[in-house]
Amino acid sequence: MIKNNDRRDLWTALTLLVLTILSRIPFGTRILYHWDSVNFAYALREFDVAKEQPHPPGYIMYVWLTRLVDLLFDDAQTTMVSISIIASALAVVALFYLGRAMFDRQTGLIAALLLATSPLFWFYGEIALPHSLDILLVIVGVWWLYETMRGQTRYLYPATILLAIAGGVRQQTIIFLAPLILFALRRIGWKQFLTAGALGAAICLLWFIPLMAQNGGISAYMETVGAFSDRFNTTTSVFMGAGWWGIQRNLRKMITYTLFGWSVALLPFAAHVALKAWRKEWSFNREKTLFFALWLAPTVIFYSLIHMGQQGLVFVYLPALLLWGAHGLTKLFQKSPRPTINVAIVALLAVNVVIFGLGPEHPQGGGRVRLLTRETLINSDHYFDDRFTAIQENFAPQSTAILAANWHHVEYYLPEYKLLPLDVIAKWEWGEGQSTNRKEISNLNAKDLGLTPDAHDQFTIVIFDEQLAPFNQTPEQTQSLTLKHGGQLELFTLFTHQTLYYGPTFGLNEP
């Protein structure tokens, strides 16, 4: 028989699930948002880590899931956004149960609501990347580990299976959680520990063996992963010569992303800590404190000293921070009337909703600060869709080449056009804003590009990205086309006797 409390919690969980899904559906992106999203889209067609389909370490179980769901949609973008929406809703429900287990029902509910409205988490629930699924697996895995640590051994084998699956979705996750796993299982006994270890290893082999087999074996796979890591870690890892610059870069990104994900939940946490310090009340649960420390520390250390990538990577430990915020809010208002804490909860959630729903992508105009909000999603769709549409409507593939920094998107969405990649080093990276094209300058005519001039004996070079303007050496010869949602698409129109020079920079060569 289901107890009244369990029935109430079930209804709460279902409400959280439905409300989170409904809040995501209107804002889902239409165009693959990120470079990595394109990698995953290609992986639906052909899984090959060496081709970065997807990028290392492979995310093989995520690719398998996308292929399964894609049987319904037959569209990579729709498939992956659907997974993100469902996974984010389930993650909210899971955090409710984790908070209930670690603290109490009220803390769990507040934490779940803070997660559902966290601007960063909301944003990733709308795009084609695996981070929403990753945070779901992290929360459920941590929840079941915590229950196991408290003596509820019925959670041991489900936790083992789920964490092994999490390793197949994102291989780094199980490594980051390894110390926490050992701590949580330290009292279960050797027989159960070895049985769980054997079960976890067996599940891991189910994805590890295909991962190796489809990528040329362990040696070839490790060589691919190593080469990929070196492209980033040589300028970010203190163990590969990045030094203090690398630490600063990693900390700046990690702290900024963490604060945006934590959002208003930081306020009650900070207020609670300050109040305890003022009252000199430093009592704490030693086991729970160690549990949290081992949850956060491995990831934070890695991101600080080796490499911090995109913002969704903080999801490994973000649920812990939201639990702290929810617990702080509960403690601050524990002696207040119930309506008082309800008002505080609504106020915090409203701020989160306003940040995501109304916050500008660039709050300082064209400054370096960029927020991941609803406007960012809209701007990304408009940026790509406007350019794709303008190119297809105005320029024939046989007489057009596209010069692009976002060339991976062009390659995916406009495969019929000749592509001229020009990579530009991203913000926060060493050499930011510089071209990474190291080729000698080539003078290319229509024949060299494999193009057929149009009826006017002309061919076109489209400059896809605004960020390529500094590399244009002949801006006076540049034409432009106004795009639907504002902005300009620049281009060169060349006669057959003219050539394009193309290397670290580009421009027209007059005969």
Secondary structure, 3 states (H helix, E strand, C coil): CCCHHHHHHHHHHHHHHHHHHHHHHHHCCCCCCCHHHHHHHHHHHCCEHHHCECCCCCCHHHHHHHHHHHHHHCCHHHHHHHHHHHHHHHHHHHHHHHHHHHCCHHHHHHHHHHHHHCHHHHHHCCCCCCHHHHHHHHHHHHHHHHHHHCCCHHHHHHHHHHHHHHHHHCHHHHHHCHHHHHHHCCCCCHHHHHHHHHHHHHHHHHHHHHHHHCCCCHHHHHHHHHHHHHHHHCCCCHHHCCHHHHHHHHHHHHHHHHHHHHHHHHHHHHHHHHHHHHHCCCCCCHHHHHHHHHHHHHHHHHHHHCCCCCHHHHHHCHHHHHHHHHHHHHHHCCCCCHHHHHHHHHHHHHHHHHHHHHCCCCCCCCCCCCCCCHHHHHHHHHHHHHHHHHHHHHCCHHHEEEEECCHHHHHHHCCCCEEEECCECCCCCCCCCCECCCCCCEEECCCCCCCCCCCCCEEEEEECCHHHHHHECCHHHCEEEECCCCCEEEEEEEECCCEEEECCCEEEECC
